[in-house]
Amino acid sequence: MGKIAFVFPGQGSQTVGMAKDAYESVPAATEIFRIADETLGFSLSNLVFEGPETELKQTSNTQPALLTASIALFEAFKEKGIQPDYMAGHSLGEYSALVAAGVLSFADAVSIVRARGQYMEQAVPGGQGAMAAVLGADREALGVLCRDVSESGHAVELANINCPGQIVISGVKEGVAAVAERVKEAGGKRAITLEVSGPFHSSLMRGAAEKLAEKLKTVSFSPGAVPVVANVTARPVEDGKVQDLLTAQVYSPVLWEDSVTWLIEQGVDTFIEIGSGSVLTGLIKKTDKTVKLYNVNSLETLEATAAALI
């Protein structure tokens, strides 16, 4: 029998109404939303279930909302008794993985990611930063192209190494636009501008990282029950390093493809995405078509996943 990894989505996967069925039917999931509302001092659950979508899409709301939905679905799924060998999360999803592994309490995590979203929004004035998904480019060649453009005075860097043929770049608007115009030089087909409020996972986020480092000092971390693979290293988080890795994650590339490849090398042949949407399932499939993929994004998919695996 192969090994199982639970993976948790990041920003961009949010939808109004996510995890509502779990909230209404599973007491452990209801409790997660209650803790979120109490910790944050406003009704996050109301925003998640009723919207409006424009408010849910604001980074400082999206991050706690996605974490809460993921952990509510995780709590509901936990009752099925399926044990993972590893966990990982994409960007914000790393916090969901750390909570699920017992490294961080949910109340601490929801407080941190609310602040993380605010720091990221504040780091670069609106309209100055951008991100774009580049399709089909060679990773090394795209990195060289980004350095070339950055040297001309417009910072742009690799931000998310998602899967073969999909890399997100991040930086100042002019830098991202310049690379987008020249993607064919790196073997790319095209670049798609992303709807984001800032240049995430780039060196322009160092100011946000410094504030986050201070915030992370206010919470305690425990040894995890399951290894969590970090975005920054694509290797399991070592005890005592969580704070440094989460700080660096804000301005470093998300090594998602590398993380998935490493997990497969460890014998993982089953990935279960827990949380809104199915973005990670799609990325993992492009990395390795032979692995088994499941989603837990509703009670219906939860039951189907459990039935397939038990």
N, C-alpha and C positions, 0 to 999 in steps of 0.2 A: 504493500500500500504506500502510495506517495504521500508527501507532506502537504499540509494545508496552510495557506496564508490568508489572513483577513486584511483587506485593504480599504482605506477610507478616502473619499473624494475631497477635493479642495474647491476653492472659489470658482464659480462658473457653473457648478452643478445645482445650485439652489433653485427651488421652485416654490411658489405659494402653495401651501397645503401639504408640504412634505412631512411625512411621519405622523400625519393626523390620525390615520387608522390605528397605529400602534398606541398613540396617546389616548385614544378613546377606549381601547380594549385591553391594554396590558398595564397593570398598576405600576410596574417598575419603570415603564416608559413615561407614564403620567407624572411620576415623581421627578424624573429628569427635567421635564419642562417646568415643574413647580420650583425646583431648585434654581433653574436659570432665571425665572421671573424674580424670585426672591433675591438672588445674588446681584442681579443687574439693576434692580429697583424700578423696572418697568415691565410691561407685559410683552416679552419676546414671543411668547406662545401666540398671542393675538396677531402679531406681525407675521409670524410664520404661517399661520392658518388662514388669515384673512387678507394679508397684504397691506397696502398696495405694493406691487412688484417694484416700483421705483424706489421705495424706501428699503425694501429687502435687498436691493442691489447695491446699496451703499456699503462700502467695505466694512465699516464699523458695526453694521448690522448683520451683513452676510456671514462674517466669520463666527460670531457666537451662534447664529441661527443654524448654520451647517453643522457645527460641532454638536449642538443640542439634538438635531434630527438624527445625526449619525449614532450618537450614544443612546438615544431612545430606541432606535432600531436594533442596536447591539444588545441592549438589555433584554429586548423582546426575543432576540435570536438566541441569546445565552441560555434561555430556558430549554432549548432543544438539546443542549449538552454536547454540541460539536466543538471540539477543542482545536484551536489553531497551533501550529508549530512556530509561526512567525506572524508579525504584524508590520504594516507600513502604511503611510498616508502621503498623499500628494500635497505638499506645501502646508496649508492650514490643516489638512487631513492628518498630518503627523501628530498634532495635538490629540485628535480623536484616538489614534493608535496608542498614544502614551496613556490616555485615560483608560482605554480598554485593557491595556496590559497592567494597569494598577500602579503605574509610575507617578501619576498625577491625579489628584482628586478632581471630580467633575466640576465642583464649585470653584476651585482654584483655576482650572483650565478655562472656564467660561469667562471668568473675570480677566484673565490674561489675554484671551483672544479678542475680547471687546477692546481692551487697551491697544493691543497689537494693530487692530484695524484702524483705530484712531491715529496712532503714530504713523502708520503707512499713508493714511490720507493726508496728514499734515506735512510729511517729509518733503514733498515737491509741490509747488503751487499748481493749482488746477490748469490743465491744458498744456503744461510744459513737458510732461513725460508721456511715453507711449509704449505699447507692446504690440508685437505682430507675430503670427504663426507663419513660419517659413516651411513650405512643403517641398520635399524631394532633395533638399540640399545635403551635401557632404558635411559632416560635423566639423572636421578639421578645417576645411576650406571656408566654412561659414565663420568659424572663430577667427581666422586670418582676416577675412573681409571686415568683421566687426572691429578688429584692432586697427585696421587701415583707416576706417571711417572715424574711429575714436581719435586717432592721431591728428586728424584734420580739425579737431576741436569739438566734435559732436559725439559725446559718450554713448556707446551702444555695446551691449554684451549679450552672450548667450544666457538665457534665463531658465528655461525648462527644456531639458533633454527628454522629451516625452516617449518617443518610440522611433524606430527607423523611419526616416522620411518626415518627421514632424519635430521641429525645434522652434521654441518661442524665443524671440529676441526682445530686449528691454533697454530703454535708455531715454535720452532726450528726444523730443519729437523729430527734430531735424536728422538726428543720427539714425533713428529707426526708418525714416523715410528714405534716406540715402542708401541704406542696406537693402531695403525693399526694392528699390529701383535697380539694384545690381545683383539680385539673387542668382541670376543665371550664371554669374562668374563662379558661384560656389556650387553649381550643378542644380540649383533650385528651380522649381517650376514657377512658383508665385509666393507672394506674401499676403496674408490676410490680417488687416488691422483688428486688434481686439478691443472690445468695449470694457476698458478698465479705468480706474480712477488714478492710476499712477504707474511708474516704471518699476514694478515689483521684481524682486530677485536681481537687482542690479546695484552697483556701488552707490547709486544715488539714494539708496535706502539706509546708508550707514547711520544717519541721524536717528532714524526710527529704531535701528538696532541698538543704539546706545541707550535710548529710553527704555526699550524692552528689557535690556540687560538689568536695569535697575528694578523694573517691575518683577522680573523673575527671581530676584533676591528675596522677595517677600513671601515666596511659597516654598514648600518642601517637596522633595522628590524621594520616591521609594524605589528599591530594586524591583524591576518588572518581573511578572510571572512568566512572560513570554518575550523573546527577543524582539525589539522594534528596530527596523532598518531605517537609518537616518537619511534624509534627502541630501545632506552635504557630503557624506562619505560613501553612500550606498553600501554601508556595512552596519551591523548592529550597534546600537548606542551602548557605550560603556557606562557603568555606574560612575557618577561624579562628573560626567561630561555633558549631561542633558542640557544644562543651562547654556554652556558655550555653543553647543550645536544649534540650539533654537535661536540664539542670538545671531550666529553666522548665517543661518538659513534665510534670514530676511534679505540679505544682500548677496547671497551666493546662488549659483544655479541649482535647480532641483534635478538631481540625477536619477530621474524616474526609470528610464530605460536600463541604466546600470543596476538599479536596485532590483528590478524584475529579473534581469539576467542572473544576478547573484543568487536570488532566491531559487531560481530554477536549477542553478548549479548545486544548490544545497539539497535538491531532491523535491522541491515544491512542484506538484503537478496540478494543484487545484487552488484557484484564487476565488475568494468570495468578497465581492465589493459590497460594503455595508454603508448605506447612506443614500442621499438623493441622486437620481440619475444613473447613468451607466457609462460615464466618460472613461473611467479607468479600465473597465472591461474591454472597451474598444482599443485603448492603447496597448494593453497586454496582448491582445489578439494579434496586433501588428508586430509585436516583438517575438511572439512564439505561437504559432497556430495550433500546436499539439496539446497545449494545456487545457484543463477543464475550467470553465468560467461560469460563475453564478452571481446573481444580484440579490441583495436583500434591501430593496427600496420601498417595500410595502409589505403588509401582512400576507398578501397573496404570493408574492415572490419568496417571502420568508418560508412559507409552508412548502412551496415547490422545491426550494433549495434543501430544506431539511428532509423532505421525502426522498430526494435523489441521493442524499449522503448517508442517511441512517439505515 
